[in-house]
Amino acid sequence: MMGAILSRLTKGSNVNLENKVVWITGASSGIGKELAKQCADLGARVVLSARRAEVLEAVRSELTGGKNKHWVVPLDLEDADKLMESATAALADIGSVDILVNNGGISQRGMFLETDFDVYKRLMNVNYLGTVALTKVILPSMVARRQGSVVSISSVAGKVGSKLRTGYSGSKFAVVGMMDCLRAEVSEYGIQCLTVCPGFIQTDIAVNALSADGSANAVNESNIEQGLTAQECCQQILRAIEQNKDEVVIGKGLSGLAPTIKRFFPGLFNTLAAKRAAS
Ligand SMILES: NC(=O)c1ccc[n+]([C@@H]2O[C@H](COP(=O)([O-])OP(=O)(O)OC[C@H]3O[C@@H](n4cnc5c(N)ncnc54)[C@H](OP(=O)(O)O)[C@@H]3O)[C@@H](O)[C@H]2O)c1
């Protein structure tokens, strides 16, 4: 009864998460934190991952179902070897995972000519190799059980390019390509591979983005402030899981339309992208 009411509150998502295990990276902030909350409200047991253990503990204590229903597994997506070790140990304790959400990530604000090469390595390590590493730990048990969903949060920047994001877009295009290939390989086992491409969503993504020298951008942007709420974004992610979708673009206005414009009018899109101010 309570599950049904909460389900209606999440605007039409009827996905059955009662006692399903949902492992979410980037659960200390923004989209990941909100998704953890919505999944717990729908009855899920949530595995919360990110670097900041104390923040994850605070998120866990607020989740529906109480502290003992959920797990905190701190990990750094930048260190794939250590991540695979600690995630493997945690998985042995947890048992099985129904939905893996590769959400943790970091953006970029810097022109190519000015950006340190280290920034590119970091973006690729966190956004792409971190996603590959955790998926390598979790996927074999999904294949063995012939069920599960791998959800990777790419970006509209994983479908189209724009100024200031050469490294970020590269890493997010890589996630889209990896997920397309993975889907082709594991659909025969009944495993969903959902790629999520958000446009502008109201989170700390711009504040935490890497600038040209690798320091935090440290300012928010009007595009992000006027974007979709994390709540609406997560409702759409849950609907896409429920509807067994392969890919979904989530954004309002131009940020949601950009991949379609690029697909059908690539010349126009590229001209507009070049004219747009780098700000
Ligand atoms: N907001 C948008 O407009 C937007 C648009 C398109 C795509 N996205 C994608 O959505 C995802 C979530 O971002 P958000 O918008 O929610 O931004 P956010 O508020 O900045 O959250 C980012 C999350 O990623 C975690 N993270 C960052 N570096 C990490 C690392 N090395 N190891 C482990 N975790 C790390 C952070 O946790 P810790 O700092 O505690 O580690 C935090 O929980 C990202 O993949 C982002 O690229 C966002």
The ligand as an SDF file (V2000), in Angstrom:
LIG
                    3D

 48 52  0  0  0  0  0  0  0  0999 V2000
   23.9770   18.0110  -13.6170 N   0  0  0  0  0  0  0  0  0  0  0  0
   24.0400   18.0130  -14.9330 C   0  0  0  0  0  0  0  0  0  0  0  0
   23.6940   19.0230  -15.5920 O   0  0  0  0  0  0  0  0  0  0  0  0
   24.5160   16.7960  -15.6630 C   0  0  0  0  0  0  0  0  0  0  0  0
   24.3280   16.7470  -17.0490 C   0  0  0  0  0  0  0  0  0  0  0  0
   24.7630   15.6310  -17.7330 C   0  0  0  0  0  0  0  0  0  0  0  0
   25.3480   14.5820  -17.0780 C   0  0  0  0  0  0  0  0  0  0  0  0
   25.5280   14.6520  -15.7250 N   0  0  0  0  0  0  0  0  0  0  0  0
   26.1950   13.5130  -15.0770 C   0  0  0  0  0  0  0  0  0  0  0  0
   25.4640   13.1200  -13.9390 O   0  0  0  0  0  0  0  0  0  0  0  0
   26.3400   12.4610  -13.0270 C   0  0  0  0  0  0  0  0  0  0  0  0
   26.0870   12.9760  -11.6210 C   0  0  0  0  0  0  0  0  0  0  0  0
   26.5170   14.3250  -11.5330 O   0  0  0  0  0  0  0  0  0  0  0  0
   25.7200   15.4460  -10.7190 P   0  0  0  0  0  0  0  0  0  0  0  0
   25.1050   16.3450  -11.7120 O   0  0  0  0  0  0  0  0  0  0  0  0
   24.8740   14.8390   -9.6890 O   0  0  0  0  0  0  0  0  0  0  0  0
   26.9600   16.2380  -10.0890 O   0  0  0  0  0  0  0  0  0  0  0  0
   27.5040   16.4080   -8.5860 P   0  0  0  0  0  0  0  0  0  0  0  0
   26.4360   16.9900   -7.7360 O   0  0  0  0  0  0  0  0  0  0  0  0
   28.7820   17.1430   -8.7250 O   0  0  0  0  0  0  0  0  0  0  0  0
   27.7710   14.9070   -8.1050 O   0  0  0  0  0  0  0  0  0  0  0  0
   28.8580   14.1800   -8.5850 C   0  0  0  0  0  0  0  0  0  0  0  0
   28.9870   12.9130   -7.7830 C   0  0  0  0  0  0  0  0  0  0  0  0
   30.0910   12.1450   -8.3160 O   0  0  0  0  0  0  0  0  0  0  0  0
   30.9400   11.7590   -7.2410 C   0  0  0  0  0  0  0  0  0  0  0  0
   32.3290   11.6820   -7.6840 N   0  0  0  0  0  0  0  0  0  0  0  0
   33.0640   12.6330   -8.3100 C   0  0  0  0  0  0  0  0  0  0  0  0
   34.3320   12.2170   -8.4850 N   0  0  0  0  0  0  0  0  0  0  0  0
   34.3950   10.9520   -7.9630 C   0  0  0  0  0  0  0  0  0  0  0  0
   35.4250   10.0000   -7.8270 C   0  0  0  0  0  0  0  0  0  0  0  0
   36.6870   10.2320   -8.2370 N   0  0  0  0  0  0  0  0  0  0  0  0
   35.1430    8.8080   -7.2340 N   0  0  0  0  0  0  0  0  0  0  0  0
   33.8810    8.5590   -6.7860 C   0  0  0  0  0  0  0  0  0  0  0  0
   32.8690    9.4220   -6.8910 N   0  0  0  0  0  0  0  0  0  0  0  0
   33.1190   10.6080   -7.4660 C   0  0  0  0  0  0  0  0  0  0  0  0
   30.7610   12.8320   -6.1870 C   0  0  0  0  0  0  0  0  0  0  0  0
   31.0140   12.3170   -4.8850 O   0  0  0  0  0  0  0  0  0  0  0  0
   32.3210   12.5640   -3.9910 P   0  0  0  0  0  0  0  0  0  0  0  0
   32.7700   13.9680   -4.2390 O   0  0  0  0  0  0  0  0  0  0  0  0
   31.8380   12.3260   -2.5940 O   0  0  0  0  0  0  0  0  0  0  0  0
   33.2990   11.5360   -4.4400 O   0  0  0  0  0  0  0  0  0  0  0  0
   29.2800   13.1550   -6.3230 C   0  0  0  0  0  0  0  0  0  0  0  0
   28.5220   12.2700   -5.5360 O   0  0  0  0  0  0  0  0  0  0  0  0
   27.7510   12.7090  -13.5560 C   0  0  0  0  0  0  0  0  0  0  0  0
   28.2230   11.5570  -14.2220 O   0  0  0  0  0  0  0  0  0  0  0  0
   27.5660   13.8350  -14.5450 C   0  0  0  0  0  0  0  0  0  0  0  0
   28.5520   13.8250  -15.5550 O   0  0  0  0  0  0  0  0  0  0  0  0
   25.1280   15.7220  -15.0120 C   0  0  0  0  0  0  0  0  0  0  0  0
  1  2  1  0
  2  3  2  0
  2  4  1  0
  4  5  1  0
  4 48  2  0
  5  6  2  0
  6  7  1  0
  7  8  2  0
  8  9  1  0
  8 48  1  0
  9 10  1  0
  9 46  1  0
 10 11  1  0
 11 12  1  0
 11 44  1  0
 12 13  1  0
 13 14  1  0
 14 15  2  0
 14 16  1  0
 14 17  1  0
 17 18  1  0
 18 19  2  0
 18 20  1  0
 18 21  1  0
 21 22  1  0
 22 23  1  0
 23 24  1  0
 23 42  1  0
 24 25  1  0
 25 26  1  0
 25 36  1  0
 26 27  1  0
 26 35  1  0
 27 28  2  0
 28 29  1  0
 29 30  1  0
 29 35  2  0
 30 31  1  0
 30 32  2  0
 32 33  1  0
 33 34  2  0
 34 35  1  0
 36 37  1  0
 36 42  1  0
 37 38  1  0
 38 39  2  0
 38 40  1  0
 38 41  1  0
 42 43  1  0
 44 45  1  0
 44 46  1  0
 46 47  1  0
M  CHG  2   8   1  16  -1
M  END
$$$$
